[in-house]
Amino acid sequence: MFVVAALFLIGLQGPPSAPVNTCVSCHLEAGDDLAAPIAKVADDVHGKRGFSCVHCHGGDAGEADMDKAMDPRKGFVGKPAPKQIPVICGKCHSNADTMKRFNPGIRVDQEAEYRTSMHGKRLAQGDVKAATCVSCHGNHGIRAVSDPNAPVFPTHVAETCGRCHSDAAYMKPYGIPTDQAAKYKASVHADALFKMQDLSAPTCNDCHGNHGATPPGTASVANVCGTCHARQSELFGAGPHKSAFDTMGVGECLACHGNHEVFRPTDAFIGTGNKAICIKCHNQGEPGYETAATIRQDLLTLSERIAGADSVLERAARAGMEVSRARFELTEANHDLTNARVLIHSFSAPGVEKATGPALAIADKARQAGENALKEWTFRRKGLAVSLLVIALAIVSVYLKIRQIEAGS
């Protein structure tokens, strides 16, 4: 207790000559429920910048008399009600002059944006369960967003949102699913974020927003996904499915990829096979069905040709043959295959074929180079065998000749 008291007498009350912060000294001495929150301020981003109890809770920290220190006429609010929290945080965070003194890079429209969010709207309607600033950032132990231990750091966002949104009892009044966080953690996005530590991979706030969090409507989903997947979004927007999806009110990207549980896409998604998504809407005999089948076959053919060429080149390389140029050229075919997979979103068979055609020629050329290298390797082995045989025969002949000379002498 002495260590904590000493820390805060220095950190929150200033040098020995500064006025005593009675909020700190009183609650630390009493050892009540507020002693622990006070201790957290040591690592708090606000505490490190000189902010103390009265900046959020009001009152007069220089008064030794408890009644005077917590006089409502001096702005004392005690524990803020949920509806007061955005206002209290906004006193600084919505004030450009104040923020310029501490962190000019921080936006000053978070409070205004929060009030446009689903959380903010529900709070304004009197729903005290709605998330506020402290629900996500914490209160006495607030860390900078860039701090890996902050609850709003990218790798912690899903867990932070899930504290409410995965609690079935808490969310019951709202009638929305509570499996979003679990589904997200099984997605390709989560794999990139958690396994590959790619902090640019999307998490909850990248799609829903943070201070202005709201469920994206079907009309805005493509804009959300298109923030990262710009080329795919552009192709889809110019393709035949755009108007059809808009008419049906179907979320463009969601229809094929889902939202929270976004699986890693494979070539099997397109076509007419059992795992194909196309057959959910298109039946055999329809133009869309035939287009899907054609695109799938083009991708399959190119994938197989590239794999075949790579296998031949690998065998040649293991045999010690020089095929580095052919292997380098084969990477171009792989790039074209990737491009073709992106072009799927145009749902144009000729467009996809335009990408796969040149790649097939490259793959065939690379395979031929590998086969030629293997033929040369075989020829060299045969030549070596013949040479060794000739040498062996020569040695035997010399040996026999020597024996013959020795016998005659």
C-alpha positions as CSV (number, residue, x, y, z in Angstrom):
1,M,0.0,0.0,0.0
2,F,2.9,2.3,0.8
3,V,4.4,1.8,-2.7
4,V,1.1,2.6,-4.4
5,A,0.5,5.6,-2.2
6,A,4.0,6.9,-2.9
7,L,3.6,6.3,-6.7
8,F,0.4,8.4,-6.8
9,L,1.6,11.1,-4.5
10,I,4.4,11.6,-7.1
11,G,2.5,10.8,-10.3
12,L,-0.9,12.4,-9.6
13,Q,-0.3,15.0,-7.0
14,G,2.9,16.5,-8.5
15,P,6.0,17.4,-6.6
16,P,6.0,17.6,-2.8
17,S,5.2,21.3,-2.9
18,A,2.1,20.8,-5.0
19,P,-1.4,20.6,-3.4
20,V,-2.4,17.2,-2.2
21,N,-4.9,15.3,-4.3
22,T,-7.4,14.3,-1.6
23,C,-9.1,11.9,-4.0
24,V,-6.0,9.8,-4.2
25,S,-4.8,10.1,-0.6
26,C,-8.3,9.5,0.9
27,H,-9.2,6.4,-1.1
28,L,-5.7,4.9,-0.8
29,E,-5.8,5.4,2.9
30,A,-9.3,4.0,3.2
31,G,-8.4,1.0,1.0
32,D,-11.9,1.0,-0.3
33,D,-13.3,-0.2,-3.7
34,L,-11.7,2.8,-5.4
35,A,-8.2,2.0,-4.4
36,A,-7.8,-0.5,-7.3
37,P,-9.1,1.9,-10.0
38,I,-6.7,4.6,-8.7
39,A,-3.8,2.2,-9.0
40,K,-4.6,1.5,-12.6
41,V,-4.1,5.1,-13.5
42,A,-0.3,4.6,-13.3
43,D,-0.4,3.1,-16.8
44,D,-3.3,5.1,-18.0
45,V,-2.7,7.2,-21.1
46,H,-4.5,10.1,-19.4
47,G,-2.7,9.8,-16.1
48,K,0.7,9.9,-17.8
49,R,-0.3,13.3,-19.3
50,G,-1.3,14.8,-15.9
51,F,-5.0,14.2,-16.0
52,S,-6.5,13.1,-12.6
53,C,-9.8,12.2,-10.9
54,V,-11.5,15.6,-11.1
55,H,-11.1,15.8,-14.9
56,C,-13.7,13.1,-15.3
57,H,-15.5,13.0,-12.0
58,G,-15.5,16.7,-11.1
59,G,-15.2,18.0,-7.6
60,D,-12.3,19.7,-5.9
61,A,-9.2,17.5,-5.2
62,G,-7.7,20.2,-3.1
63,E,-10.3,20.1,-0.4
64,A,-9.6,17.9,2.7
65,D,-13.3,18.1,3.7
66,M,-15.1,15.2,1.9
67,D,-18.4,17.1,1.5
68,K,-16.6,20.1,0.0
69,A,-14.4,17.9,-2.2
70,M,-17.5,16.1,-3.7
71,D,-19.8,19.2,-3.9
72,P,-22.1,19.0,-6.9
73,R,-21.7,22.7,-7.2
74,K,-18.1,22.1,-8.1
75,G,-19.1,19.7,-10.9
76,F,-18.8,16.5,-8.9
77,V,-20.7,13.7,-10.7
78,G,-19.3,10.7,-8.8
79,K,-19.7,7.6,-11.0
80,P,-21.0,8.9,-14.3
81,A,-24.2,7.5,-15.7
82,P,-23.8,5.8,-19.1
83,K,-25.5,8.7,-20.8
84,Q,-22.9,11.1,-19.2
85,I,-19.9,9.2,-20.4
86,P,-19.8,10.5,-24.1
87,V,-20.2,14.0,-22.8
88,I,-17.4,13.7,-20.2
89,C,-15.0,12.1,-22.8
90,G,-16.1,14.7,-25.3
91,K,-15.1,17.6,-23.1
92,C,-11.5,16.9,-24.3
93,H,-11.8,14.7,-27.3
94,S,-14.2,17.0,-29.1
95,N,-12.2,20.1,-28.3
96,A,-9.6,20.7,-31.0
97,D,-7.7,23.2,-28.9
98,T,-7.3,20.7,-26.1
99,M,-6.3,17.8,-28.3
100,K,-3.7,19.9,-30.0
101,R,-1.9,20.2,-26.7
102,F,-1.7,16.4,-26.2
103,N,-2.1,14.6,-29.5
104,P,-2.9,16.7,-32.6
105,G,-3.2,13.6,-34.7
106,I,-6.3,12.3,-32.9
107,R,-9.7,13.1,-34.5
108,V,-12.1,15.3,-32.6
109,D,-15.3,14.0,-34.2
110,Q,-15.5,10.7,-32.3
111,E,-18.3,11.9,-30.0
112,A,-20.3,13.2,-32.8
113,E,-19.7,10.0,-34.8
114,Y,-20.6,7.9,-31.8
115,R,-24.1,9.6,-31.6
116,T,-24.8,8.3,-35.2
117,S,-23.9,4.8,-34.2
118,M,-26.3,2.1,-33.2
119,H,-24.8,2.2,-29.7
120,G,-25.2,6.0,-29.5
121,K,-28.8,6.0,-30.8
122,R,-29.8,3.3,-28.3
123,L,-28.1,5.2,-25.5
124,A,-30.0,8.4,-26.5
125,Q,-33.2,6.4,-26.3
126,G,-32.4,5.4,-22.7
127,D,-30.8,2.0,-23.2
128,V,-28.1,2.0,-20.5
129,K,-26.8,-1.4,-21.8
130,A,-25.6,0.2,-25.0
131,A,-21.8,0.4,-25.3
132,T,-20.1,3.7,-24.5
133,C,-16.5,4.9,-24.6
134,V,-15.5,3.0,-21.5
135,S,-17.1,-0.2,-22.7
136,C,-14.4,-0.5,-25.4
137,H,-11.5,1.6,-24.1
138,G,-11.9,0.9,-20.4
139,N,-11.9,3.7,-17.7
140,H,-9.1,4.0,-15.2
141,G,-6.5,1.9,-17.1
142,I,-7.0,3.3,-20.6
143,R,-4.2,2.6,-23.0
144,A,-3.3,4.1,-26.3
145,V,-4.9,2.5,-29.4
146,S,-1.4,1.6,-30.6
147,D,-0.6,-0.2,-27.4
148,P,-0.7,-4.0,-28.0
149,N,-2.3,-4.5,-24.6
150,A,-5.2,-2.1,-25.3
151,P,-8.6,-3.7,-25.7
152,V,-9.0,-1.8,-29.0
153,F,-5.7,-3.0,-30.5
154,P,-6.5,-5.0,-33.7
155,T,-5.8,-8.4,-32.1
156,H,-8.1,-7.7,-29.2
157,V,-11.1,-6.0,-31.0
158,A,-13.1,-9.2,-31.6
159,E,-12.7,-10.2,-28.0
160,T,-13.7,-6.7,-26.8
161,C,-16.8,-6.6,-29.1
162,G,-17.6,-10.2,-28.1
163,R,-17.8,-9.3,-24.4
164,C,-21.3,-8.0,-25.2
165,H,-22.1,-9.5,-28.6
166,S,-21.2,-13.1,-27.6
167,D,-23.2,-12.9,-24.4
168,A,-26.6,-14.5,-25.2
169,A,-28.2,-13.3,-22.0
170,Y,-27.0,-9.8,-22.4
171,M,-28.0,-9.6,-26.1
172,K,-31.4,-11.4,-25.7
173,P,-33.5,-8.2,-25.7
174,Y,-32.0,-7.2,-29.1
175,G,-32.9,-10.3,-31.0
176,I,-29.6,-10.6,-32.9
177,P,-27.2,-13.5,-33.2
178,T,-24.4,-13.9,-30.7
179,D,-22.1,-16.1,-32.8
180,Q,-20.5,-13.4,-34.8
181,A,-17.2,-13.4,-32.8
182,A,-16.9,-17.2,-32.9
183,K,-17.6,-17.2,-36.7
184,Y,-15.1,-14.4,-37.3
185,K,-12.4,-16.4,-35.5
186,A,-12.9,-19.2,-38.0
187,S,-12.6,-16.9,-41.0
188,V,-9.7,-16.2,-43.4
189,H,-9.5,-12.7,-42.0
190,A,-8.9,-14.0,-38.5
191,D,-6.3,-16.3,-39.8
192,A,-4.4,-13.4,-41.3
193,L,-4.7,-11.3,-38.2
194,F,-4.0,-13.9,-35.4
195,K,-1.9,-16.5,-37.1
196,M,0.1,-14.3,-39.5
197,Q,0.0,-11.2,-37.3
198,D,-1.1,-9.1,-40.2
199,L,-2.5,-6.0,-38.4
200,S,-4.0,-4.7,-41.7
201,A,-6.4,-7.7,-41.8
202,P,-10.0,-6.7,-41.1
203,T,-11.6,-7.2,-37.7
204,C,-15.0,-6.0,-36.4
205,N,-14.4,-2.2,-36.6
206,D,-12.9,-2.4,-40.1
207,C,-16.3,-3.4,-41.5
208,H,-18.7,-2.0,-38.9
209,G,-16.9,1.2,-38.0
210,N,-15.7,2.0,-34.4
211,H,-17.2,5.1,-32.9
212,G,-19.9,5.1,-35.6
213,A,-20.4,1.4,-35.4
214,T,-23.5,0.2,-37.3
215,P,-24.6,-2.9,-39.2
216,P,-23.8,-2.4,-42.8
217,G,-26.9,-2.6,-45.0
218,T,-27.0,-4.7,-48.2
219,A,-26.3,-1.6,-50.3
220,S,-23.2,-0.7,-48.4
221,V,-21.6,-4.1,-48.0
222,A,-19.8,-3.9,-51.3
223,N,-18.4,-0.6,-50.3
224,V,-17.1,-2.1,-47.1
225,C,-15.5,-5.1,-48.8
226,G,-14.3,-2.9,-51.7
227,T,-12.2,-0.9,-49.3
228,C,-9.7,-3.7,-49.5
229,H,-10.9,-5.8,-52.4
230,A,-11.1,-2.9,-54.9
231,R,-10.5,-4.8,-58.1
232,Q,-13.1,-7.5,-57.3
233,S,-15.6,-4.9,-56.4
234,E,-15.0,-3.0,-59.6
235,L,-15.4,-6.1,-61.7
236,F,-18.6,-7.2,-59.9
237,G,-20.1,-3.7,-60.3
238,A,-19.7,-3.9,-64.1
239,G,-20.9,-7.5,-64.3
240,P,-24.4,-9.0,-64.9
241,H,-25.0,-9.8,-61.2
242,K,-25.0,-6.3,-59.9
243,S,-28.5,-5.3,-61.0
244,A,-29.9,-8.7,-60.1
245,F,-28.5,-8.6,-56.6
246,D,-29.7,-5.0,-56.1
247,T,-33.2,-6.0,-57.2
248,M,-33.3,-8.9,-54.8
249,G,-31.8,-6.8,-52.0
250,V,-29.0,-9.3,-51.6
251,G,-25.6,-8.2,-50.2
252,E,-23.2,-8.6,-53.1
253,C,-20.2,-10.1,-51.4
254,L,-22.2,-11.8,-48.7
255,A,-24.1,-14.0,-51.1
256,C,-21.0,-16.0,-52.0
257,H,-18.5,-15.3,-49.3
258,G,-20.6,-14.8,-46.2
259,N,-19.9,-12.0,-43.7
260,H,-18.3,-13.0,-40.3
261,E,-17.3,-16.5,-41.3
262,V,-15.5,-15.7,-44.6
263,F,-13.8,-18.9,-45.8
264,R,-10.7,-18.9,-47.9
265,P,-12.0,-19.0,-51.5
266,T,-11.1,-21.9,-53.7
267,D,-11.7,-22.7,-57.4
268,A,-14.4,-25.1,-56.3
269,F,-16.6,-22.1,-55.4
270,I,-17.3,-21.5,-59.0
271,G,-18.6,-24.0,-61.5
272,T,-21.3,-26.7,-61.3
273,G,-19.7,-29.1,-58.8
274,N,-21.1,-30.0,-55.3
275,K,-19.2,-27.2,-53.6
276,A,-20.0,-24.6,-56.2
277,I,-21.9,-21.6,-55.1
278,C,-23.2,-20.8,-58.6
279,I,-25.7,-23.7,-58.6
280,K,-27.5,-22.2,-55.7
281,C,-29.1,-19.8,-58.2
282,H,-28.4,-21.2,-61.7
283,N,-29.9,-24.4,-63.0
284,Q,-28.6,-26.7,-65.7
285,G,-29.4,-25.4,-69.2
286,E,-29.3,-21.7,-68.1
287,P,-26.7,-19.4,-69.6
288,G,-25.3,-18.7,-66.1
289,Y,-24.9,-22.4,-65.5
290,E,-22.9,-22.9,-68.7
291,T,-20.8,-19.8,-68.0
292,A,-19.9,-21.1,-64.6
293,A,-18.9,-24.5,-66.0
294,T,-16.7,-22.9,-68.7
295,I,-14.9,-20.7,-66.2
296,R,-14.3,-23.5,-63.8
297,Q,-12.9,-25.7,-66.6
298,D,-10.6,-22.9,-67.8
299,L,-9.2,-22.5,-64.2
300,L,-8.9,-26.3,-63.7
301,T,-7.1,-26.7,-67.0
302,L,-4.6,-23.9,-66.3
303,S,-4.1,-25.2,-62.7
304,E,-3.3,-28.7,-63.9
305,R,-1.0,-27.5,-66.7
306,I,1.0,-25.3,-64.3
307,A,1.2,-28.1,-61.7
308,G,2.3,-30.5,-64.5
309,A,5.0,-28.1,-65.7
310,D,6.2,-27.4,-62.2
311,S,6.5,-31.2,-61.5
312,V,8.6,-31.8,-64.6
313,L,10.8,-28.8,-63.9
314,E,11.3,-30.0,-60.3
315,R,12.4,-33.4,-61.5
316,A,14.9,-31.8,-63.9
317,A,16.2,-29.5,-61.2
318,R,16.8,-32.4,-58.8
319,A,18.7,-34.2,-61.6
320,G,21.0,-31.3,-61.7
321,M,19.8,-29.7,-65.0
322,E,19.7,-25.9,-65.5
323,V,16.0,-25.0,-65.7
324,S,15.9,-21.8,-63.6
325,R,14.8,-19.6,-66.6
326,A,11.8,-21.9,-67.3
327,R,10.9,-21.9,-63.6
328,F,11.0,-18.1,-63.6
329,E,8.8,-17.9,-66.6
330,L,6.3,-20.3,-65.0
331,T,5.7,-17.7,-62.3
332,E,4.1,-15.5,-64.9
333,A,1.6,-18.3,-65.6
334,N,0.9,-18.4,-61.8
335,H,0.3,-14.6,-61.8
336,D,-2.1,-15.0,-64.7
337,L,-3.9,-17.7,-62.8
338,T,-4.3,-15.4,-59.9
339,N,-5.6,-12.7,-62.2
340,A,-8.1,-15.1,-63.7
341,R,-9.4,-15.9,-60.2
342,V,-10.0,-12.2,-59.7
343,L,-11.7,-11.9,-63.1
344,I,-14.2,-14.5,-61.9
345,H,-16.1,-11.5,-60.4
346,S,-16.9,-10.2,-63.9
347,F,-18.7,-13.5,-64.6
348,S,-17.4,-13.3,-68.1
349,A,-16.1,-16.5,-69.6
350,P,-14.3,-14.7,-72.5
351,G,-12.7,-12.4,-70.0
352,V,-11.4,-15.3,-67.9
353,E,-10.2,-17.1,-71.0
354,K,-8.3,-14.0,-72.1
355,A,-6.2,-14.4,-69.0
356,T,-5.8,-18.1,-69.0
357,G,-5.0,-18.4,-72.7
358,P,-1.5,-16.9,-72.6
359,A,-0.8,-18.6,-69.3
360,L,-1.5,-22.0,-70.9
361,A,1.1,-21.2,-73.6
362,I,3.6,-20.3,-70.9
363,A,2.9,-23.5,-68.9
364,D,3.3,-25.6,-72.0
365,K,6.5,-24.0,-72.9
366,A,7.9,-24.4,-69.4
367,R,6.9,-28.1,-69.4
368,Q,8.6,-28.6,-72.8
369,A,11.7,-27.0,-71.4
370,G,11.6,-29.4,-68.5
371,E,11.1,-32.4,-70.7
372,N,13.9,-31.3,-73.0
373,A,16.2,-31.0,-69.9
374,L,15.2,-34.5,-68.8
375,K,15.9,-35.9,-72.3
376,E,19.3,-34.3,-72.3
377,W,19.9,-35.7,-68.9
378,T,18.9,-39.2,-70.2
379,F,21.1,-38.7,-73.2
380,R,24.1,-37.8,-71.0
381,R,23.5,-40.8,-68.8
382,K,23.5,-43.1,-71.8
383,G,26.5,-41.4,-73.3
384,L,28.3,-41.8,-70.0
385,A,27.4,-45.5,-69.9
386,V,28.7,-46.0,-73.4
387,S,31.9,-44.2,-72.6
388,L,32.5,-46.2,-69.5
389,L,31.8,-49.4,-71.5
390,V,34.4,-48.4,-74.1
391,I,36.9,-47.5,-71.5
392,A,36.3,-50.9,-69.7
393,L,36.7,-52.8,-73.0
394,A,39.9,-50.9,-73.7
395,I,41.3,-51.8,-70.3
396,V,40.4,-55.4,-70.8
397,S,42.0,-55.4,-74.2
398,V,45.2,-53.9,-72.9
399,Y,45.2,-56.4,-70.0
400,L,44.8,-59.3,-72.4
401,K,47.5,-58.0,-74.7
402,I,49.9,-57.7,-71.8
403,R,49.2,-61.3,-70.8
404,Q,49.7,-62.4,-74.4
405,I,53.1,-60.7,-74.6
406,E,54.1,-62.1,-71.2
407,A,53.1,-65.6,-72.3
408,G,55.2,-65.4,-75.6
409,S,58.3,-64.3,-73.8
